[in-house]
């Protein structure tokens, strides 16, 4: 078994055979959602998160191996590759270690050591650095290298040049750099101080010192941004004498006649070459680790947001608040089709507010509106207060409302996608439609927006864009495929997130159904232009066809397992008619009585696939989001002045970050539950206890109206 497979198995604590199977499946062009759902027997039921981590590490380790080979080839071409060096390169565990070993052989720009070598001082440097028993006096030996024609006028100049060569030799020593890098990681500190006199958001870092080993990701990204904006001066500090002692122990031979010369060269190497390089490496490593943490947290927050239970089949009014341009209104039916639009001006005065309420009340009665979705942007507080007055007037209709994140709505409404979807509507009205649909089906609407614009992360704009896009796209893809997509109603933006489909094939599916009518069978998808057998294999299980005569076409059972499903039903004394009628509550018991392994063997599938098929047959067309906590809909509004210390309220988690949790409690301003108030146990991160979208009970600790801050506690709720 190749070393990469063994290493992946050890890192992920997985069976090497399962890891090898996954690598083979990935190399064959299979997607993560397809592998996770339909190849469980081959990977031991790893979840999509583990599979994506495996894929990322696989790319890194293969890149590392390629770099090892490239470095060995380059050194070999120079005629300097020894067996010992080749083994060291092969054993290097990171790219940084490989580059350290390559450093002495890499073509450098012109340095002081280069100039000294051109003057013929290399032998002098090597003789003195050897510090052997026959080591000569440095000054006497240097006098032999005086050569005005080469630019060496004095013995002192010769010694200085030799010192430059030794300093570069020390800087290029891989073992030495590794030791000093380790020392810096253990004993180094990051320090930041104010670069300006005015008060800024970076005031916490105006006189800030923290050991490198204890730096938090949000601190690293904050000081980086402050430095970039010219508000902070940032550097890495370490006890210089401690580092020099470690350096001298490795390179200085006590009692040697060249001891002082080598000590001076070592100090120069540390101050001029090694420490500045290690500082850059250290800052880069801190930033990379912090960015990876921020990307991971964003992905962690995004998943529950996308998977929020939809409020299906309800006529919904979307309100996009605003001051100058007014409040944009859109009413959509239970499927998201726009029924009506309007613009009202509730913030322009009491008369306009009454007129707005009258217009909205008329729309509610006309279309049977049951829910109101209010965007949480500018003027949302005033719009929420108006909505509560409106609800009181039409309370016989039992209307409720919910504040909806409008992050990215303006980006979407001005996009070519929105223009294509709603060519007849103004940009502002498109935003109101999006807000209404976000309440109806968050996933279907949010896939139209760049995940970075959804706003559930921290410092996402400071993260590497490519890495952030990859991670967030993976989350969106996993969520879409976990829920499944109705092939006859899905938009191209939703379809292109389905395993195996691209933007082009997604558009082709929509074009095909517009030209030929709704799909009536899964196998009909094969007729879509440019959608071949491989793409069909990857996407078929995630596409639902409710209009099909076969009930299996509206489940997550893959077409390749249809025969197995029918065999299983026969073994249990049931049929597809029972699936349609929903008469299979006793199916698990029947399969268990028959024997799972025996039934799986006779059906020609593995036990994991058998269990998935049973679950689907019991609830064909089910939505996995229906089992999650429902969103909190309100009929009244709280003001910050209404909040009192000790009040216990129900709220929805809006964001989870390193130092706490933001909770919507029905007030315009989200409250903060500090990490110390999230749970009774120690938490490394709040995400260990809560996720975005969770409905939680909180206790009000403190309200600061002036600073608009609400402190909450979850652990103090009885």
C-alpha positions as CSV (number, residue, x, y, z in Angstrom):
1,X,0.0,0.0,0.0
2,X,1.5,3.4,-1.0
3,X,2.8,5.7,1.8
4,X,0.2,8.4,1.2
5,X,-2.6,5.9,1.9
6,X,-0.9,4.8,5.1
7,X,-0.4,8.3,6.2
8,X,-4.0,9.4,5.5
9,X,-5.3,6.4,7.4
10,X,-3.2,7.2,10.4
11,X,-4.1,10.9,10.4
12,X,-7.8,10.3,10.0
13,X,-7.9,7.2,12.1
14,X,-9.5,5.2,9.3
15,X,-9.1,1.7,7.9
16,X,-6.4,1.9,5.2
17,X,-8.5,-0.2,2.8
18,X,-11.4,2.3,3.1
19,X,-8.9,5.2,2.5
20,X,-7.5,3.4,-0.6
21,X,-11.1,2.9,-1.9
22,X,-11.9,6.6,-1.4
23,X,-8.8,7.7,-3.2
24,X,-9.6,5.4,-6.1
25,X,-13.2,6.7,-6.3
26,X,-12.0,10.3,-6.3
27,X,-9.4,9.5,-9.0
28,X,-12.3,8.0,-11.1
29,X,-14.1,11.3,-11.0
30,X,-16.7,10.6,-8.4
31,X,-18.0,13.5,-6.3
32,X,-17.9,13.7,-2.5
33,X,-21.7,13.7,-2.1
34,X,-22.0,10.6,-4.3
35,X,-19.3,8.7,-2.5
36,X,-20.7,9.7,0.9
37,X,-24.3,8.6,0.1
38,X,-23.9,5.7,-2.4
39,X,-20.6,4.0,-1.7
40,X,-20.8,3.5,2.0
41,X,-19.7,-0.1,1.8
42,X,-16.4,1.1,0.3
43,X,-15.6,3.7,2.9
44,X,-17.1,2.5,6.1
45,X,-19.7,5.2,6.3
46,X,-17.4,8.2,6.6
47,X,-19.4,11.4,6.6
48,X,-19.0,14.2,4.0
49,X,-16.8,16.3,6.3
50,X,-14.3,13.5,6.8
51,X,-14.3,12.7,3.1
52,X,-13.6,16.4,2.2
53,X,-10.8,16.5,4.8
54,X,-9.3,13.3,3.2
55,X,-9.6,14.9,-0.3
56,X,-7.8,18.1,0.9
57,X,-5.0,16.1,2.6
58,X,-4.6,13.9,-0.4
59,X,-4.0,17.0,-2.6
60,X,-1.5,18.4,-0.1
61,X,0.4,15.1,0.3
62,X,0.5,14.6,-3.5
63,X,1.8,18.2,-4.0
64,X,4.4,17.5,-1.3
65,X,5.6,14.4,-3.1
66,X,5.8,16.2,-6.4
67,X,7.8,19.0,-4.7
68,X,10.2,16.4,-3.2
69,X,10.8,14.9,-6.6
70,X,11.3,18.3,-8.2
71,X,13.8,19.3,-5.5
72,X,15.8,16.1,-5.8
73,X,15.9,16.4,-9.6
74,X,17.2,20.0,-9.3
75,X,19.9,19.0,-6.8
76,X,20.9,16.0,-8.9
77,X,21.3,18.2,-12.0
78,X,23.9,20.2,-9.9
79,X,25.7,16.9,-9.1
80,X,25.2,17.4,-5.4
81,X,22.5,14.9,-4.5
82,X,23.8,12.4,-1.9
83,X,22.0,9.3,-0.7
84,X,21.7,10.9,2.8
85,X,20.2,14.1,1.4
86,X,17.7,12.2,-0.8
87,X,16.6,10.3,2.3
88,X,16.2,13.5,4.3
89,X,14.1,15.0,1.5
90,X,11.9,11.9,1.3
91,X,11.4,12.0,5.1
92,X,10.4,15.7,5.2
93,X,6.9,15.9,6.5
94,X,6.0,19.4,5.3
95,X,6.7,21.7,2.4
96,X,8.7,24.0,4.8
97,X,11.1,21.2,5.7
98,X,11.6,20.4,2.0
99,X,12.4,24.0,1.3
100,X,14.8,24.2,4.2
101,X,16.7,21.2,2.7
102,X,16.7,22.8,-0.8
103,X,17.8,26.2,0.5
104,X,21.6,25.7,0.1
105,X,21.1,24.5,-3.5
106,X,18.5,27.1,-4.6
107,X,19.7,29.7,-7.0
108,X,19.8,32.9,-5.0
109,X,19.8,36.6,-5.8
110,X,23.2,38.3,-5.3
111,X,24.1,38.5,-1.6
112,X,27.1,39.6,0.5
113,X,28.2,36.0,0.6
114,X,28.0,35.8,-3.2
115,X,30.4,38.8,-3.5
116,X,32.7,37.2,-0.9
117,X,32.9,34.0,-2.9
118,X,33.7,35.9,-6.1
119,X,36.7,37.3,-4.2
120,X,37.9,33.8,-3.5
121,X,37.1,33.8,0.2
122,X,35.2,30.5,0.3
123,X,38.3,28.4,1.4
124,X,39.0,30.9,4.2
125,X,35.4,30.6,5.5
126,X,35.5,26.8,5.4
127,X,38.9,26.6,7.1
128,X,37.9,28.9,10.0
129,X,34.4,27.4,10.4
130,X,35.9,23.9,10.7
131,X,37.5,25.0,14.0
132,X,39.7,21.9,14.0
133,X,42.8,21.2,16.1
134,X,45.0,22.7,13.4
135,X,42.8,25.8,13.1
136,X,45.0,28.8,12.4
137,X,44.8,32.3,13.8
138,X,42.0,34.0,11.9
139,X,43.9,37.3,11.3
140,X,47.0,35.5,10.2
141,X,45.1,33.2,7.9
142,X,43.0,36.1,6.5
143,X,46.2,38.0,5.6
144,X,46.9,35.2,3.0
145,X,43.8,36.2,1.1
146,X,44.6,39.9,0.6
147,X,44.3,40.5,-3.1
148,X,43.7,44.1,-4.3
149,X,42.9,42.9,-7.8
150,X,39.9,40.9,-6.4
151,X,38.9,43.8,-4.1
152,X,40.4,42.4,-0.8
153,X,42.6,45.3,0.5
154,X,43.1,44.1,4.1
155,X,42.9,41.1,6.4
156,X,39.9,42.7,8.1
157,X,38.1,42.8,4.7
158,X,38.9,39.1,4.1
159,X,37.6,38.2,7.5
160,X,34.4,40.2,7.0
161,X,33.8,38.4,3.7
162,X,34.5,35.0,5.2
163,X,32.0,35.9,8.0
164,X,29.4,36.7,5.4
165,X,29.9,33.3,3.8
166,X,29.7,31.5,7.2
167,X,26.5,33.5,8.1
168,X,24.8,32.3,4.9
169,X,26.0,28.7,5.5
170,X,24.4,28.8,9.0
171,X,21.2,30.4,7.6
172,X,21.0,27.6,5.0
173,X,21.4,24.8,7.6
174,X,18.1,22.9,7.6
175,X,18.6,21.3,11.1
176,X,19.6,24.6,12.6
177,X,16.6,26.4,11.2
178,X,14.3,23.6,12.4
179,X,15.7,23.9,15.9
180,X,15.4,27.7,16.0
181,X,11.9,27.5,14.5
182,X,10.8,25.2,17.3
183,X,12.4,27.5,19.9
184,X,10.5,30.5,18.4
185,X,7.2,28.6,18.5
186,X,7.8,27.7,22.1
187,X,9.2,31.0,23.5
188,X,8.2,33.7,20.9
189,X,5.6,36.4,21.5
190,X,3.6,38.5,19.1
191,X,3.5,42.2,19.9
192,X,1.4,45.0,18.5
193,X,1.3,48.7,19.3
194,X,-0.5,51.7,18.0
195,X,0.7,53.3,14.8
196,X,-1.7,56.2,15.1
197,X,-2.9,58.4,17.9
198,X,-6.7,58.4,17.3
199,X,-9.1,55.9,18.8
200,X,-10.0,53.0,16.4
201,X,-11.6,49.6,16.5
202,X,-8.1,48.2,17.1
203,X,-7.7,49.9,20.5
204,X,-7.5,46.4,22.2
205,X,-4.3,45.9,20.3
206,X,-2.6,49.3,21.0
207,X,-0.4,47.6,23.6
208,X,-0.8,43.9,23.1
209,X,1.6,41.0,23.8
210,X,0.7,37.4,23.6
211,X,2.8,34.2,23.4
212,X,2.7,32.7,20.0
213,X,1.5,29.4,21.4
214,X,-1.6,31.1,22.9
215,X,-2.6,33.4,20.0
216,X,-6.2,33.0,19.0
217,X,-7.2,33.0,15.4
218,X,-9.4,36.1,15.7
219,X,-6.5,37.9,17.3
220,X,-4.1,37.0,14.5
221,X,-6.6,38.2,11.8
222,X,-7.4,41.4,13.7
223,X,-3.8,42.5,14.1
224,X,-3.1,41.6,10.5
225,X,-6.0,43.8,9.4
226,X,-4.9,46.6,11.7
227,X,-1.4,46.4,10.4
228,X,-2.6,46.4,6.8
229,X,-4.7,49.5,7.4
230,X,-1.7,51.3,9.0
231,X,-3.3,51.4,12.5
232,X,-0.9,48.9,14.2
233,X,2.8,48.0,14.2
234,X,3.2,44.3,14.6
235,X,6.2,42.1,15.2
236,X,7.4,38.9,16.6
237,X,9.7,39.0,19.7
238,X,12.0,36.4,21.2
239,X,14.8,36.5,23.8
240,X,17.8,37.1,21.6
241,X,20.3,35.8,24.1
242,X,18.3,32.5,24.5
243,X,18.3,32.0,20.7
244,X,22.0,32.9,20.4
245,X,22.9,30.4,23.1
246,X,21.1,27.7,21.3
247,X,22.8,28.7,18.1
248,X,26.3,28.8,19.6
249,X,25.9,25.4,21.2
250,X,25.4,23.9,17.8
251,X,28.2,25.7,15.8
252,X,30.9,27.0,18.1
253,X,33.8,24.8,19.3
254,X,34.9,26.1,22.7
255,X,38.6,26.8,22.9
256,X,39.1,27.0,19.1
257,X,41.3,29.8,17.8
258,X,38.4,30.7,15.4
259,X,35.8,30.7,18.2
260,X,35.2,34.4,18.4
261,X,35.1,34.7,14.6
262,X,32.4,32.0,14.4
263,X,30.4,33.5,17.3
264,X,30.4,36.9,15.5
265,X,29.3,35.2,12.2
266,X,26.6,33.3,14.1
267,X,25.2,36.5,15.6
268,X,25.2,38.2,12.2
269,X,23.4,35.2,10.7
270,X,20.8,35.2,13.4
271,X,20.2,39.0,13.3
272,X,20.4,39.6,9.6
273,X,19.2,36.4,8.0
274,X,17.7,33.7,10.3
275,X,15.4,35.7,12.6
276,X,13.8,38.0,10.0
277,X,13.2,34.9,7.8
278,X,11.7,32.9,10.8
279,X,9.6,35.9,11.7
280,X,8.1,36.0,8.2
281,X,7.5,32.2,8.3
282,X,5.9,32.5,11.8
283,X,3.6,35.3,10.8
284,X,2.7,33.4,7.6
285,X,2.0,30.2,9.6
286,X,-0.1,32.0,12.2
287,X,-2.1,33.6,9.4
288,X,-2.6,30.4,7.6
289,X,-3.8,28.6,10.7
290,X,-6.1,31.5,11.7
291,X,-7.5,31.6,8.2
292,X,-8.1,27.9,8.1
293,X,-9.9,28.2,11.5
294,X,-12.0,31.1,10.2
295,X,-12.9,29.2,7.0
296,X,-13.8,26.2,9.0
297,X,-16.0,28.2,11.4
298,X,-17.7,29.9,8.4
299,X,-18.4,26.5,6.9
300,X,-19.6,25.2,10.3
301,X,-22.0,28.2,10.6
302,X,-23.2,28.1,7.0
303,X,-24.4,24.5,7.0
304,X,-27.1,24.9,9.7
305,X,-28.2,28.2,8.1
306,X,-28.7,26.5,4.8
307,X,-30.4,23.6,6.4
308,X,-33.0,25.7,8.3
309,X,-36.4,24.1,8.0
310,X,-38.5,25.7,5.3
311,X,-41.8,27.3,5.9
312,X,-43.5,25.5,3.0
313,X,-46.7,26.1,1.2
314,X,-47.5,29.5,2.9
315,X,-48.3,32.7,1.1
316,X,-45.5,35.1,2.3
317,X,-44.9,38.8,2.2
318,X,-41.3,40.0,2.0
319,X,-40.4,43.4,3.3
320,X,-37.1,45.0,2.3
321,X,-36.8,48.0,4.7
322,X,-35.4,51.4,3.7
323,X,-35.6,55.1,4.5
324,X,-35.2,57.3,1.4
325,X,-36.4,54.7,-1.1
326,X,-39.1,53.3,1.1
327,X,-39.9,49.8,2.1
328,X,-40.1,47.4,-0.9
329,X,-42.9,44.8,-0.7
330,X,-43.3,41.5,-2.5
331,X,-46.0,38.8,-2.0
332,X,-45.2,35.3,-3.2
333,X,-47.4,32.2,-3.2
334,X,-46.5,28.9,-1.5
335,X,-44.2,27.9,-4.4
336,X,-42.4,31.3,-4.4
337,X,-44.2,32.7,-7.5
338,X,-44.6,36.5,-7.2
339,X,-48.3,37.5,-6.8
340,X,-48.0,41.2,-6.1
341,X,-45.5,44.0,-5.4
342,X,-45.6,47.5,-3.8
343,X,-43.5,50.2,-2.3
344,X,-44.6,51.9,1.0
345,X,-43.0,54.7,3.1
346,X,-43.6,53.9,6.8
347,X,-40.6,56.0,7.9
348,X,-41.6,59.3,6.2
349,X,-44.1,60.3,8.9
350,X,-47.2,59.2,10.8
351,X,-49.5,59.7,7.8
352,X,-47.4,57.7,5.4
353,X,-47.1,55.0,8.1
354,X,-50.9,54.7,8.3
355,X,-51.1,54.6,4.5
356,X,-48.4,51.8,4.5
357,X,-50.4,49.7,7.0
358,X,-53.5,50.2,4.9
359,X,-51.8,49.0,1.7
360,X,-50.2,46.0,3.4
361,X,-53.4,45.0,5.1
362,X,-55.2,45.1,1.8
363,X,-52.5,42.8,0.3
364,X,-52.7,40.4,3.2
365,X,-56.5,40.0,2.8
366,X,-56.4,39.9,-0.9
367,X,-53.7,37.1,-1.1
368,X,-54.2,35.3,2.2
369,X,-50.8,36.2,3.5
370,X,-49.8,34.0,6.5
371,X,-46.2,35.1,7.2
372,X,-44.2,38.3,6.9
373,X,-40.4,38.1,6.3
374,X,-38.6,41.4,7.3
375,X,-35.0,42.0,6.1
376,X,-32.7,42.9,9.0
377,X,-30.9,45.8,7.3
378,X,-31.5,49.6,7.4
379,X,-34.8,50.7,8.9
380,X,-35.7,47.2,9.9
381,X,-36.5,48.3,13.5
382,X,-39.1,50.8,12.3
383,X,-40.5,48.3,9.7
384,X,-40.8,45.7,12.5
385,X,-42.8,48.1,14.7
386,X,-45.1,48.9,11.7
387,X,-45.5,45.2,11.0
388,X,-46.6,44.6,14.6
389,X,-49.2,47.3,14.3
390,X,-50.3,45.8,11.0
391,X,-50.6,42.3,12.5
392,X,-52.8,43.8,15.3
393,X,-55.1,45.2,12.7
394,X,-55.4,41.9,10.7
395,X,-55.0,39.5,13.7
396,X,-58.0,37.5,12.5
397,X,-55.8,36.2,9.7
398,X,-53.3,34.9,12.3
399,X,-50.3,36.5,10.6
400,X,-46.9,36.2,12.1
401,X,-43.5,37.6,11.2
402,X,-39.8,36.8,11.3
403,X,-36.7,38.9,10.9
404,X,-34.7,37.4,8.1
405,X,-31.0,38.0,7.3
406,X,-30.8,40.0,4.1
407,X,-27.0,39.5,3.8
408,X,-26.2,39.3,0.1
409,X,-29.8,40.1,-1.0
410,X,-28.7,43.4,-2.6
411,X,-25.8,41.6,-4.4
412,X,-28.2,39.0,-5.8
413,X,-30.9,41.5,-6.8
414,X,-28.3,43.4,-9.0
415,X,-26.9,40.2,-10.5
416,X,-27.4,38.9,-14.0
417,X,-29.1,35.9,-12.4
418,X,-31.8,38.0,-10.8
419,X,-32.3,40.1,-14.0
420,X,-32.8,36.8,-15.9
421,X,-35.2,35.5,-13.2
422,X,-37.2,38.7,-12.8
423,X,-36.7,40.9,-15.8
424,X,-39.9,42.8,-15.2
425,X,-39.1,43.9,-11.7
426,X,-37.0,46.7,-10.3
427,X,-33.7,45.8,-8.5
428,X,-35.2,46.8,-5.2
429,X,-38.3,44.7,-5.6
430,X,-36.2,41.6,-6.5
431,X,-34.6,42.0,-3.1
432,X,-38.0,41.9,-1.4
433,X,-38.9,38.7,-3.4
434,X,-35.6,37.1,-2.2
435,X,-36.3,38.0,1.4
436,X,-39.8,36.4,1.2
437,X,-38.4,33.2,-0.4
438,X,-35.6,33.0,2.3
439,X,-38.3,32.3,4.8
440,X,-40.1,29.8,2.6
441,X,-37.0,27.8,1.6
442,X,-33.6,29.2,2.8
443,X,-31.5,26.6,0.9
444,X,-33.2,27.2,-2.5
445,X,-32.8,31.0,-2.2
446,X,-29.4,31.2,-0.6
447,X,-27.7,29.0,-3.2
448,X,-28.1,32.0,-5.6
449,X,-25.8,34.1,-3.5
450,X,-22.0,34.0,-3.2
451,X,-21.6,32.1,0.1
452,X,-19.1,34.8,1.3
453,X,-21.9,37.4,1.3
454,X,-24.2,35.4,3.6
455,X,-22.5,36.8,6.6
456,X,-22.2,34.1,9.2
457,X,-18.4,34.1,9.5
458,X,-15.7,36.3,11.1
459,X,-12.9,38.0,9.2
460,X,-13.9,36.1,6.0
461,X,-12.6,39.0,3.9
462,X,-9.1,38.4,5.3
463,X,-9.1,34.7,4.3
464,X,-7.6,33.3,1.1
465,X,-10.5,33.7,-1.4
466,X,-9.8,30.5,-3.3
467,X,-9.7,28.4,-0.1
468,X,-12.8,30.1,1.3
469,X,-14.7,29.5,-2.0
470,X,-13.7,25.8,-2.0
471,X,-14.8,25.2,1.5
472,X,-18.1,27.1,1.3
473,X,-18.9,25.6,-2.1
474,X,-18.4,22.2,-0.6
475,X,-20.8,23.0,2.2
476,X,-23.5,24.3,-0.2
477,X,-23.0,21.2,-2.4
478,X,-23.4,18.9,0.7
479,X,-26.5,20.6,1.9
480,X,-28.2,20.6,-1.6
481,X,-27.5,17.0,-2.1
482,X,-28.6,16.0,1.5
483,X,-32.0,17.6,0.8
484,X,-32.4,16.6,-2.8
485,X,-33.8,18.7,-5.7
486,X,-37.1,18.6,-7.6
487,X,-35.9,18.4,-11.1
488,X,-39.1,20.0,-12.4
489,X,-39.1,23.1,-10.3
490,X,-35.4,23.8,-9.4
491,X,-33.6,26.9,-10.7
492,X,-30.4,26.5,-12.7
493,X,-28.5,27.9,-9.7
494,X,-29.8,25.2,-7.5
495,X,-29.4,22.4,-10.0
496,X,-25.7,23.3,-10.7
497,X,-25.0,22.5,-7.0
498,X,-26.2,18.9,-7.5
499,X,-23.5,16.2,-7.6
500,X,-22.2,15.7,-11.2
501,X,-24.0,18.7,-12.7
502,X,-22.3,21.9,-14.0
503,X,-23.7,25.3,-14.8
504,X,-24.1,24.2,-18.5
505,X,-25.9,20.9,-17.8
506,X,-28.1,22.6,-15.2
507,X,-29.2,25.1,-17.8
508,X,-29.7,22.3,-20.3
509,X,-32.1,20.5,-17.8
510,X,-34.2,23.7,-17.5
511,X,-34.2,24.2,-21.3
512,X,-35.2,20.6,-21.8
513,X,-38.2,20.7,-19.4
514,X,-39.3,24.1,-20.9
515,X,-39.3,22.6,-24.4
516,X,-40.6,19.1,-23.6
517,X,-42.7,19.6,-20.4
518,X,-41.9,18.2,-16.9
519,X,-39.8,15.2,-16.5
520,X,-41.9,12.1,-15.9
521,X,-39.1,9.6,-15.1
522,X,-35.5,9.7,-13.8
523,X,-34.1,7.9,-16.8
524,X,-35.5,10.7,-19.0
525,X,-32.7,12.9,-17.6
526,X,-30.3,11.0,-19.8
527,X,-31.9,12.7,-22.8
528,X,-30.6,16.1,-21.7
529,X,-27.9,17.4,-24.0
530,X,-24.3,17.0,-22.7
531,X,-25.4,15.0,-19.7
532,X,-23.7,11.6,-20.2
533,X,-23.8,8.3,-18.2
534,X,-21.1,9.4,-15.7
535,X,-22.9,12.6,-14.9
536,X,-26.2,10.7,-14.6
537,X,-24.7,8.2,-12.2
538,X,-23.5,11.1,-10.0
539,X,-26.7,13.2,-10.0
540,X,-29.6,10.7,-10.4
541,X,-30.0,9.9,-6.7
542,X,-30.2,13.5,-5.7
543,X,-32.8,14.6,-8.3
544,X,-36.4,14.0,-7.4
545,X,-39.2,13.4,-10.0
546,X,-42.5,13.7,-8.2
547,X,-44.5,13.4,-11.5
548,X,-43.0,10.0,-12.2
549,X,-45.2,6.8,-12.1
550,X,-42.4,5.1,-10.2
551,X,-42.4,6.1,-6.5
552,X,-38.7,5.3,-6.3
553,X,-38.0,8.3,-8.7
554,X,-39.2,10.6,-5.8
555,X,-36.8,9.1,-3.3
556,X,-33.0,9.1,-2.6
557,X,-32.8,5.5,-3.7
558,X,-30.3,5.5,-6.6
559,X,-31.5,3.9,-9.9
560,X,-28.7,1.3,-9.5
561,X,-30.5,0.1,-6.3
562,X,-34.0,-0.1,-7.7
563,X,-33.8,-3.8,-8.2
564,X,-32.4,-4.2,-4.7
565,X,-35.3,-2.1,-3.3
566,X,-37.9,-4.2,-5.1
567,X,-36.2,-7.4,-3.9
568,X,-36.2,-6.1,-0.3
569,X,-39.9,-5.3,-0.5
570,X,-40.6,-8.8,-1.8
571,X,-38.6,-10.4,1.0
572,X,-40.6,-8.3,3.5
573,X,-43.9,-9.3,1.9
574,X,-44.5,-5.8,0.6
575,X,-44.7,-4.0,-2.8
576,X,-44.2,-0.5,-4.4
577,X,-47.9,0.1,-3.9
578,X,-47.3,0.0,-0.2
579,X,-44.6,2.6,-0.6
580,X,-47.0,4.9,-2.4
581,X,-49.6,4.5,0.3
582,X,-47.2,4.9,3.1
583,X,-48.0,1.5,4.7
584,X,-44.4,0.5,5.6
585,X,-44.0,1.5,9.2
586,X,-43.3,-2.1,10.1
587,X,-40.7,-2.5,7.3
588,X,-37.6,-2.2,9.7
589,X,-39.1,-4.9,12.0
590,X,-39.8,-7.2,9.0
591,X,-36.2,-6.8,7.7
592,X,-34.8,-7.3,11.2
593,X,-36.8,-10.5,11.6
594,X,-35.6,-11.7,8.2
595,X,-32.0,-10.8,9.1
596,X,-30.3,-7.6,7.9
597,X,-27.1,-9.3,6.5
598,X,-29.1,-12.1,4.9
599,X,-31.6,-9.6,3.3
600,X,-28.7,-7.4,2.1
601,X,-26.9,-10.4,0.5
602,X,-30.0,-11.5,-1.3
603,X,-30.8,-8.0,-2.5
604,X,-27.2,-7.7,-3.7
605,X,-26.2,-4.6,-1.6
606,X,-24.3,-3.9,1.6
607,X,-25.9,-3.4,4.9
608,X,-25.4,0.4,5.0
609,X,-27.1,0.7,1.6
610,X,-29.9,-1.6,2.8
611,X,-30.6,0.7,5.8
612,X,-30.7,3.8,3.6
613,X,-33.1,2.1,1.2
614,X,-35.4,1.1,4.1
615,X,-35.4,4.6,5.4
616,X,-36.4,6.0,2.0
617,X,-39.1,3.5,1.4
618,X,-40.7,4.4,4.7
619,X,-40.9,8.1,3.9
620,X,-40.7,8.7,0.1
621,X,-40.1,12.3,-0.9
622,X,-39.2,13.3,2.7
623,X,-37.3,16.5,3.5
624,X,-34.5,15.9,6.0
625,X,-35.0,19.5,7.3
626,X,-38.5,18.8,8.6
627,X,-37.0,17.0,11.7
628,X,-35.0,20.1,12.7
629,X,-36.3,22.9,15.1
630,X,-38.7,25.2,13.4
631,X,-37.8,28.9,13.1
632,X,-39.3,31.3,15.7
633,X,-42.2,33.4,14.2
634,X,-43.4,36.4,16.2
635,X,-46.5,38.5,16.5
636,X,-45.1,41.2,18.8
637,X,-42.0,43.3,19.1
638,X,-39.6,43.9,22.0
639,X,-37.7,47.2,22.4
640,X,-34.3,47.4,24.0
641,X,-35.8,49.6,26.7
642,X,-38.2,46.7,27.5
643,X,-35.4,44.4,28.4
644,X,-34.6,43.9,32.1
645,X,-31.8,42.0,33.8
646,X,-33.0,38.5,34.7
647,X,-35.6,38.2,31.9
648,X,-35.6,34.8,30.2
649,X,-36.4,34.8,26.5
650,X,-36.4,32.4,23.5
651,X,-34.1,33.3,20.6
652,X,-32.5,32.0,17.5
653,X,-28.7,31.7,17.1
654,X,-27.6,34.0,14.3
655,X,-23.8,33.6,14.4
656,X,-21.2,31.6,16.2
657,X,-17.7,33.1,16.5
658,X,-14.6,32.4,18.5
659,X,-15.6,34.4,21.6
660,X,-19.3,33.8,21.7
661,X,-22.7,33.5,20.2
662,X,-25.1,36.1,18.7
663,X,-28.7,35.5,19.4
664,X,-31.8,37.1,17.9
665,X,-34.2,37.7,20.8
666,X,-36.8,39.8,18.9
667,X,-35.0,43.1,19.5
668,X,-33.4,45.0,16.7
669,X,-29.9,44.3,18.1
670,X,-28.7,40.7,18.5
671,X,-27.6,39.9,22.0
672,X,-24.1,38.3,22.8
673,X,-23.7,35.2,24.8
674,X,-20.0,35.2,25.8
675,X,-18.3,31.8,25.5
676,X,-18.1,31.7,29.3
677,X,-21.9,31.9,29.5
678,X,-22.7,29.3,26.8
679,X,-22.5,26.1,28.9
680,X,-21.6,24.9,32.4
681,X,-18.6,23.0,31.0
682,X,-15.3,24.3,29.6
683,X,-15.6,25.0,25.8
684,X,-12.7,25.5,23.4
685,X,-15.2,27.0,21.0
686,X,-18.9,27.9,21.3
687,X,-19.6,25.6,18.3
688,X,-19.1,22.6,20.6
689,X,-22.5,23.5,22.2
690,X,-24.6,25.5,19.6
691,X,-25.0,26.0,15.9
692,X,-26.5,28.7,13.7
693,X,-30.3,28.3,13.6
694,X,-30.6,26.7,17.0
695,X,-33.6,27.9,19.1
696,X,-32.3,28.6,22.6
697,X,-33.4,30.0,26.0
698,X,-31.3,32.9,27.2
699,X,-31.2,35.1,30.3
700,X,-30.6,38.9,30.0
701,X,-27.6,39.9,32.1
702,X,-27.0,43.5,31.1
703,X,-28.4,46.0,28.6
704,X,-26.4,49.0,27.5
705,X,-28.8,51.2,25.4
706,X,-26.1,53.8,24.6
707,X,-23.7,51.3,23.1
708,X,-26.5,49.1,21.8
709,X,-25.1,46.0,23.6
710,X,-27.1,43.2,25.1
711,X,-25.3,40.6,27.3
712,X,-27.0,37.3,27.6
713,X,-26.4,33.9,29.3
714,X,-27.4,30.4,28.3
715,X,-25.9,28.6,31.3
716,X,-27.7,30.7,33.9
717,X,-31.2,29.8,32.6
718,X,-32.8,27.5,35.1
